[in-house]
Amino acid sequence: MATGRPLLVFDGDCAFCTTWARRSQRWLGLDHVEPWQFLDLAELGLTAEQCDRAVQWVAADGSTCSAEFAVIAALRHGGGAWAVLARVLALPGLRQFTGAVYRLVARYRHRLPGGTAACSLPRCQSNS
């Protein structure tokens, strides 16, 4: 669904994720940065599983991308030097490295500064 504005979606239960989402909001001038737990994910074309696994970018036209692609999209949206950095990170070879670094950080986010043990807990399953 087209939102008319880009949106960065992050895991609000993760202190590390929240810290970096808020920094991204300030540094990149992002107007809309929200934890997935407070959004209508179906309306955005996302699932809780996707959002729990990686940061998501919902473009103004409603298209989505996740993980390192979401980071690159957010950097691109920041303009200026951030957009240049996005182009560099998206280069063949470097994009794969960016993805590997993203996956490493995502895997150990609960052990990083700003992270909490809650980041490593599995989600509760509903019995309904």
C-alpha positions in Angstrom: 0.0 0.0 0.0 1.4 3.4 -0.9 1.9 5.5 2.1 2.9 8.8 0.4 5.9 9.0 2.7 8.8 6.7 3.4 8.8 4.7 6.7 11.6 3.0 8.5 10.2 0.1 10.6 12.3 -1.4 13.4 12.0 -3.8 16.4 10.8 -1.6 19.3 11.5 -4.4 21.8 15.2 -4.1 21.0 17.1 -1.3 22.7 20.0 -1.5 20.2 17.5 -1.3 17.3 15.7 1.6 19.0 18.9 3.5 19.6 20.0 3.2 16.0 16.5 3.9 14.6 16.4 7.2 16.5 19.9 8.1 15.5 18.9 7.4 11.9 15.9 9.6 12.3 18.1 12.5 13.5 21.1 12.0 11.2 19.2 11.2 8.0 16.3 13.6 8.6 13.7 10.7 8.5 10.3 11.9 9.4 8.7 8.5 9.9 10.5 5.9 12.0 8.3 3.5 13.9 8.5 0.3 15.9 6.7 -2.5 14.1 4.8 -3.4 17.2 2.6 -0.2 16.8 1.9 -0.5 13.1 -0.8 -2.2 11.0 1.7 -4.4 9.3 -0.9 -6.0 6.9 -1.7 -2.5 5.6 2.0 -2.0 4.9 2.4 -5.4 3.2 4.7 -6.7 6.0 4.5 -9.5 8.5 5.6 -9.6 12.2 8.2 -12.3 11.2 9.8 -10.1 8.6 9.9 -7.2 11.0 11.3 -9.3 13.9 14.0 -10.6 11.6 15.2 -7.3 10.0 14.7 -3.5 9.7 12.2 -2.7 7.0 11.9 0.3 4.6 8.5 1.1 3.1 9.0 3.6 0.3 6.4 6.3 -0.5 5.1 4.2 -3.3 4.5 1.2 -0.9 7.4 -0.9 -2.1 9.4 -2.5 0.6 12.9 -3.8 1.3 14.6 -5.2 4.3 17.9 -5.7 6.1 20.9 -4.1 4.4 18.6 -3.0 1.5 16.5 -1.0 4.0 19.6 0.6 5.4 20.8 1.5 2.0 17.4 2.9 1.1 17.3 5.0 4.3 20.8 6.3 3.6 19.8 7.2 0.0 16.7 9.1 1.3 19.0 11.1 3.7 20.5 12.8 0.6 23.9 14.4 0.3 26.9 12.5 1.7 24.5 9.8 3.0 23.2 9.2 -0.5 26.8 8.8 -1.7 27.5 6.3 1.1 24.3 4.4 0.0 25.7 4.2 -3.6 29.0 2.9 -2.4 27.4 0.3 -0.1 25.3 -0.9 -3.0 28.2 -1.5 -5.3 28.7 -5.1 -6.4 31.0 -6.9 -3.9 30.5 -4.2 -1.3 26.8 -4.9 -1.1 27.5 -8.5 -0.2 29.9 -7.3 2.5 27.2 -4.9 3.7 24.8 -7.7 3.9 27.2 -9.9 5.9 27.9 -7.1 8.4 24.1 -6.5 8.7 23.4 -10.2 9.4 26.3 -10.3 12.0 25.0 -7.2 13.8 21.4 -8.5 13.7 22.4 -11.9 15.0 24.3 -10.4 18.0 22.3 -7.2 18.6 21.4 -8.3 22.1 25.1 -8.4 23.0 26.0 -5.0 21.5 26.0 -1.7 23.5 22.4 -0.5 23.8 21.0 -4.0 23.4 19.2 -6.0 26.0 18.6 -9.6 26.7 15.0 -9.1 25.5 16.4 -8.8 22.0 17.4 -12.5 22.1 14.1 -13.8 23.4 11.8 -15.6 21.0 8.4 -14.1 20.3 5.4 -15.6 22.2 3.1 -17.7 20.0 -0.6 -17.0 20.2 -2.8 -20.0 20.9 -5.9 -18.4 19.4 
